[in-house]
Structures are given as C-alpha cells and as structure tokens.
Amino acid sequence: MEFASLQDLCLLLISLAIRRCICSERLCRLSVLLQRSPASDPPLVRISISDTGLGSCIEEFQNLKCPVEGILAETWNGIVYVRTTNICDKEISCYELNLKENVTTRKPILLPSNIKHGVKFSGTEVCLSVSESVDVLLEEFNCFFQKILVLKVPNIAMEVMADGQDVPGSRNDAVFLEKFSPSSSFAASTLDHLKLGLESYVLRHGSSLACDSCFPNRDNLRSGGGMVCEDKHKTTKLVVEAAVVTSEIPNPTNNCFGAGCSDTKVLCFKDFAPCSISEALLKALTGIDWKRYGLALECAIDQRSHALLKWEHMPLSFHIHIVVHCYDKLVFEAMPLLQKTRFDKKLIRKAVKLALDDFKNKHAGVLLSADTLKISKFAPDLAKSIAGLVLYSSDMDFKEECLAILGLQPHQSEGEIVGENIKKKIISAIEVNDRRQQGTREVAPLLFEGRHELQYVDDECDEDGFDPMDL
C-alpha cells in the first residue's frame, strides 16, 4: 500500500496501533512523541508512535510503500525502526525497514534485541525521523486525535507529547491527553461508543472546547445508530457502522460551528482512523430517499476531510450530524495485519438508513416524511368530525364505549377533550406507519389500539427504493 504524504503514513501507523490495543481487550496506552534534533543537519524531528496493545509482527509493515519522488521522499529517507514484544516473549525484538525498497524484495534488518529481565508486558514502538516543523506536525496530530475521539474506543488512553518545539528552549509535554472515560464500558458495542462519541463531538462543536450556552447537557441531543456486516474472508468480515445525532440551537452563538448554517457534516472513518471521502460514500449518501425523513437533499460535496450535505428549506436552528465507520472485524483471534478495507456503497447506504430508522423509532415526531407531514395537517379536522359523531350520537351505549376506548370518563365528554384525544390517536397511527422500514409488511395501524405488530421482510429491492406495499 503506497501513501502519498507523511500524514497518511502516520495515520496508518496510528490506526494499526489502535487495532492492536483493541485486540488486546485490556486497558492500553497510545502515545505519540515528537522530539526535535537540532544537532542534525538538516534539523530532524523524531516521531515515535507507541502502544501497549498486542505485540506486532513485522509483516504488518511489509506492504507499506514509500514514494521515491515528491515532497515526502525529500523530507524522509524511508527508514522505519520497529520495537515490539508480546507478554510471553523474553525479549524485545528490534527491526529496521527501508520502505523505499521494492516490496517484493524488501527484507527487514534484525537489530540486537533487548532483554526484558522477566518483566511481563507487550507493546510496539515505531520510529522515523523527518525534516519537518514540530508545530506543523503538532497541528496535524491534534486535528487527527480530535476526530479519533468520535470513535470513543473504551480501552485506550491517548496522548501527544512534544519535547522541544520550534522555539528553542520551549517544552510542551502534554499537547493532547485523553484519559480513560469512566462512562465507557467494555461490554458496550462499538456502535454504542460511536453514538456516544458523536454526541460528545457535537457538544464540543467539533473542537476540544464545549459551548455551555448551546448545549448545557446531552438532553438537547437525540441519536440513532445502524450497523451492517458482510463476510469477507474466513477470518474477517466487513463492518459498516453509522450514527446520527440531531441538535436544536434556538439562539446559537457566533462561536458555534453550526451558526447560520444548516448543512450536515458527514465524518468518515476507515479502520479506526479518519479518512478522505470516497466516491462510494458520496453515491451512498445521494442514493438515500431523504424525503422519507422529511429532508430534501440539494447536493453532496466532497470536502476532503468530510462530506457536506446541503439541504433545501432546513431551519437554521436544526442540525443533523452523521458519522460512518468501515472496518474489518476479526472473526477469530489473529494478528491485525494491514488490509485494504473497501468502501461498499450498498452497505454504507444501508447502515445510514438503519441509523435514521433507529432514530425515528426512538424519537417520535422527528424526521417525519413529507407525506406524513401533509397527512397530519388533516388530523384536526378529521378528529373534530369523528368527535361529533360520538358526542351527538343518541346511542348511549355506543357513546360510552367510544369514551372508554379513548380512556375517558363520562364526565370528560366535552367536545374539546374528546377531539384532542382522537387527534392524538390519528397522529400516532400516522407516525407508526411512517416509522415502518421499506420492505416491511404490517397490519394497518388501528386508531384505538396502542400496539402495532410489525413483521420485517428482508427485501433487497428496498435498496433501490422499491416498496412492496405500493403494489
């Protein structure tokens, strides 16, 4: 796998470290240390990426390919040093690799190992030296880790350390520090963590600072999630997770990242690292029938670091936030070797739709379809007519039975009370019908029964917008 920039390489190395930590299933630390070497000519910065997860195997780095031309080739000699060990190992293995060499003929150089003297621990450290500004690297790593927080991986504490920045004599040891979250649970699914992480991202307005004037707590946020997976190999399966969070800001401040704009920023992750926007993601987003959720999509734009969805007639106070994560999940315990995870348009679209449907099922009255909103406008007049039939009936048994079905007592037979109860029943039935998934066969909801049995039919025609209920 060839990477075009130093940023791509570092993101890839951090992604591998995160996967090793996740596979270890224990509390881990992931550290990035930047050390300036003014004595070197030209001045170099040593980048160290270390983790306390599972020990690595050198095969993880064998398929990495450094370009022989371009800016990266000029600022880095292609040499990577790897130190790694497993808990059961008696020593720390050390290697040197030249990623500018041909992948097929490249052979790692085995360096002298370090004895562990009976101490049991595991982990990996990858080091490289580049000709780059410490401040520039810090900015890139900070931006990267702020996005990584969206995944809210429960068992990893992360830190970025800088020892000696571009200003001589300066020192900034804890540039970024994310401790273990007490609210995180190993038992919770990665999707639950993704929803929680997106909520935190929205609360922070996409940065490290919260805006208490807009979001004093999570009560102003509502979320939903969806996940689909597909068997890829005997040992792995492709997983796509999506989370949706909505927020309403009646009076946003000038510092709010959504002030004066109702566009949706879609964050994308691949293999536990932020990634650029793919054509498959854009096609998946534009292929969703957004009208089913009361939304009119104007266009989807590739902003490199995220996708931007522009809506028609969206209130400036209402915001939708979406995140998509695609990764290979190990079916059996194995070393997380580097694999090129693909973006599947069909799976991405299905995951986002499941997240939207999950949202609608949890939060009544939100993201209702355009048709539902139109039909609901007739509910008051229809309720008034039905109430008149009940109240002016000369059949007292019929009248009492209708009031009992509505949960009312005989002394509550005023027209306004009866009409309001019937209107709520009508709107509830309409919304139940609106929440059904495409491809669902169900009994038509009854106005005066609170329970509606649904039976889901897995219909692949659903993906093309075909609805069997229209026949």
N, C-alpha and C positions, 0 to 999 in steps of 0.2 A: 504494500500500500504506500503510495507516494503522497507526501504532504508538501504543500506549496509554501508554507510560511512557518516561522518559529512558533507562532501562536497555535497553529494546527498541531504541531508536534507536541507542545506542552499540554494541550487539551487532551490529546490522545494518551499521553503518559499518565495524566491525572485520572482519566477515565478508566484505564487499566488498574490503577491503584484503588479506585473506588470499588471496582468489581472484586478485587482480591479481598478487600475489607468485608464486603457483603457476603462473600462465600465463606469467610471465617466464622460467621454467625456469633461474633463476640464483639465487645467494645474495642474500637480501634482508633488510632490517630493518623491523620493525614497532614503532613507538613510540607510546605514549600519554603525553602530558604534561599535568599538571594545574597551573595557575597561579592563585593566589589574587590577586584585585584588591581590596584593602581600601579603595582610594580611591573606588571606585564606590558608588553609593547606589541600591538596596541592594547589599551586597557580592556580587560575582560571582566565579565560578570559570570560567576559560577552559579548555576541553577541546580538545586538539589530538590528532588521530589521523593519523599519517603513515606512509607506507610507501615503499619503493624498488622496487616492482614496476613493472608496465606503467603508463604514463600513463593517467589516467582520461578518460572522455568525460562531458560534463555530463548526457547522457541517463540515466546511472546514477542520478541523484538526482531526475529529473523526476517520477517516480511516487510519491515519498515524500509522505505527507500527515500534517501535524501536527494534532491535535485542537484545536479553537478553544475548548473548555471543559475543565475539570478541572485537576488539580494540575500537569500538565506545562505547560499553557497559562499557568498563573500563574507558573511558575518560569523560563520560556524564551520569548523573543519570536518564535521560529520562524526566525530568521536563521541561515543557514549560509554560511560562506566556504570556497571551494574553490580550491586552487592545484595545478596539475597540469602535467606535461610528459612528452614521450616523448624517447627518446635522439636521434632525428633532428631534434627541434624546436630552434629557435634562441632560444626564449624560454619563460618560464613563464607560462601563461595563468591569469588570476585571475577568479573569478566570485563573485557574491553571489546567494543564493536565499532567498526567503521561503517556507518550507514551509507557512505558514498560508494562503497564497493558493490559489485554486482551481487544481487540477491542470491542467485543460484550458486555462486562460487564463494560467497562470504563465509568465513569461519571465525567464530568468536575466539579471542585470545584468553586463555585461562591464566589469571593472575594469582599470586600467592594468597591463600585463604587465611582467615582469622579464626583462631581457636575460641570457642565460647566458654571454656572452663566450667562445663557442667550447667551453665545457666540456660534455662529453657525459655525461648522466645522465638517469634517468627517475624518476618518483615522483609521489605525490599527498599533499596535506595537507588535511584537513577540520577546520575550527574552528567552535566555537559557545560561547557564554557563558551560564551558567545560575546561578540563585540556589540554591545547594546547598552542603552542608558538604563540604569536601575529604575528611575522614575517612570520611564515608559513601560517597563516590564511590570512594575507595581500596579500601574493603572489597568493594564490588561488582566492581570491576575485578580485584582479586586472585582472588576466587572464580571469575570468568569465565575468567581465564587459567590457573588451576589445572586447570580442566576442559578447556581447549583443548589442554593438554599430552597428553591422551589420544589426540588425532589424530596427534601426533608428526610434524607437517609438517617434512620434512627440510631445506628450504632457507630457513627463516625464523628469525631471532633476534628475540625479543620482549622488550620492556621497558616497564615502567610507571614513570614519573617523577613526583615531586611536588615542586614548588618553592614552599615556604611553606605549611605545613598550618594547621589551625585555631588552633594555639598560636602567637602572634606570635613571630617570630624563629626559629622552628624550620625545619629543612630536612631532607628525606629524598630524596636523589636517585635511589637505586636501590631502589624498593619491591619491584619484581618484575623479575627478569632471567633469561631463558632463552637461553643461548648455543647456537651450532650444536652438534649432537651428533656427535662423531666416528664413532659407531656407525651413524649414519643414512646411507643410500645413495640417490642419485637413481634408481638402477636398480631399487630395491625398489618393490613396488607399494604403493598406498595402503592396501590390506588388510593387508599385512605390517607397515606402520607402525602401523596401528590395533591389531593384536595386541600389538606391542611396547609401544605407548603404554598399553594397558590393563594389561599386566603391570607397567609402571612405576607406574601409578596404584595398583594393589593393593599393591605394595611400599611405597609412601608412605602406605598406609592412607587414600588419598583426600586427603592433605594434602601439604605441602612437606617433611615430615619422615618419615624411614624408621624402622621399628621393627626393629632388628637381632635382637632376641630372638625374633621370629616368623619373619622372612624374611632370613636372612643372605645369601642369593643367590637367583637365579631357579630353582635346581634344585627348589625346593618348588612351583613353579608349572607348570601344564600348560595349553596353549592350543589353540584351533582357530578357523578362520575360514571365512566363506562370503560370496559376492558374486553378485548377480543384477543385470541391467540390462535396460532396455526402451527402445526407440527412442521418443523423444518428439516431436522435430521433425527437420528436415533437418540442423540444426546441433548439436542436443543429444540426449542420452539420459539417462534417469533411472537412477541407480545407487543400489543399496542394499547396504551392507556391514555385516556383523555379526561380532563377535569374542566368544569365550567363553574365560574363564580360570577354572580351579579352583585352590583352595588348601586345604591342610590345616594347621590350627594346633592341635597337641595340647594346648598349655598357653598360651592367649592371655593377654596382659597386660590390665590394666584400661584401658590407653590404646588398645587395638586397636578399630578401628571395627566389627569383627565379633564382639567378645567377647560371649558369652551370647546370640547371635542367629544363626540360620541363614538369615535372609531374604536374597533376592537383590536388589541394587540394579541396575536397568537404566538406563544412561545413554543419552540420545538427542541426536543432533546433526543439524542440517539446514543444508546449505550452509556447512559448516566453522564452525559456531557452535552452542553449546548451545541447546537449545530446550525448550519446555514439552511435556508429554506429551499426545499426541493420542489421540482415541478409536480411530483406526485402529491405533495401536501396541498399545493395550490389547487390542483384539479379536484382533490378530495373535498376541499372546503367549498369550492364553487359548485360542486355536484350535489350538495345537500339542498333539500327542499326547505329553505328557510321560512317560507310562508307558513309552514306547519307550526312554526314557533312565533308567528306574528311579526316576522322580520322580513325586510326587503333588502337584499344584498345588491349594492351598486357595483362593487368590484372588489377584487382581492389583489393586493400589491405585495410584491417581494421586496422587503426592506433589509435583506441580507440577514440581520440578526433576529428578525421576526417577520411574520406575515401581518399585514394590516388589512382588516375588513372594514370597508366603508358602507354605511347603512343609509337608506333613504328614510327621511322623516323620523329619525330616532331622537327622543328628548335628550337634551344635553345633560340632564341630571341622572340619566340611567346609563350604566356601563356594564358591558359583558366582557369577561376575561376568560381566555381559553389557553390550555397548555396540552401538548401532545408529546408522549414519550414512547419511542420504539426501541426495543432491545431484545437480545437473545437471552432466553432463560434456560439455564441448565436443568435438564430433566434428571440426570444422575450427577452425583458428586464428581466433579472433574475440575481441572485447572482452567481458569477463564482465558483461553487463548484468544488472540485477536482475530475477530471475524468481521467481515464487511456486512453489517446489518443493512438490509434493503428497506426502502420505504414502499409500502404496499398501499396503493390508492384506495382499494376496496376496504382494507382493514382499517385504515385511518378514518375513512368516511363513516364506517360502521361504529367505531369507537366513539367518535364525536356525537353521532346520533344517539347512541346509548346514553352518553353523558347528558345530553339535552332531554331525553325522555325520562331519565332518572331524576333530573331536576324538576320536570313538570309533575312527576308523581309525588315528589316531596313537598312542593310548594304550590298550593292551589292558587289559581288566578293569575299566575305569572307565565309569560311566554305562550299565551294562548294564540291559536291560529287566527288568521284574518277572518276566515269563515265563522269561527266561533264567536269572535267579537261582533260580527254583523248580526248573527242569530240572537246573541244575548241582548241586543237592543230591543228585540220584540218581547222579551220576557215580562217586563212590567205590564204591558197591555194584555198579554195572554193571561197573566196571573190575575189581573183585575176581572177579566171575563169569567175565568173559572171560579173565582171567589163569588161573583154574582150568582152563578148557577147554584152554588152551595147555599149561600145565605138566603136567597129568595125562594128556595125550594119549599113546597108545602109538605113534603115527606120528612117528618121529624126524625125518623129512624135513619134515613139517608144522610140527613144533616149531621146528626150526632156521630154517625160512623165516619164521615169525612173529617170532622173535627178531631176525632180520636186518632185517625191515621196521621193527621198533622201534628199530633201531640198536644192538642189544645183542650181546655176545659170548656164546658158550655158557657161559662161567664166570659170567655175570651172570644166570643163570636162577633166581635166588631170587624167591620169590613177592612180596616187598615191592617189589623193584626193578621187576619186570615190571608189577605192578599200578599203581605210581606212574606209569610211562611211559604206560600205556594211559589212565589218568585224565587226564593232561595232554593226550593226543590228543583225548579226548572233549570236554574243556572247550574246547580250541582250536577244534574243529569247531562247537561250540555258539556260541562267541563270533563266529566268522566269519559264521555265519548271522544273528546278532544285529546285526552291523555293516552288513548289506545295507540299502540305501535302499528305501523304499517305492516300488514301481513297477519293481523290479529283478527280472529273470528270470535265474536262475542254476542251474547244475547243483548238485544236493545235495552238500554237502561230504563227502568220504570221510575216515574216521578216520585212515588211514595214508598220506595224501598231504598234503604241506605246502602245495601250491599250489592255489588255488581260483580258477578263471576266472569273472569277473563280466561281464555284459553289461547295460548300463543302458538302460532303455526310458523315454523321456520321456513320462510319462503324466500328463495334467492331473488325472485322477481322484485322484491322490496327494494333492492339496491338500485334499480333503475326507475324508481318512483312508481311502479305498478302497484295498485291497491286492489286485492281480490274483492273487497267489499263494494267496489264500484260496479261490479258486474250485476 
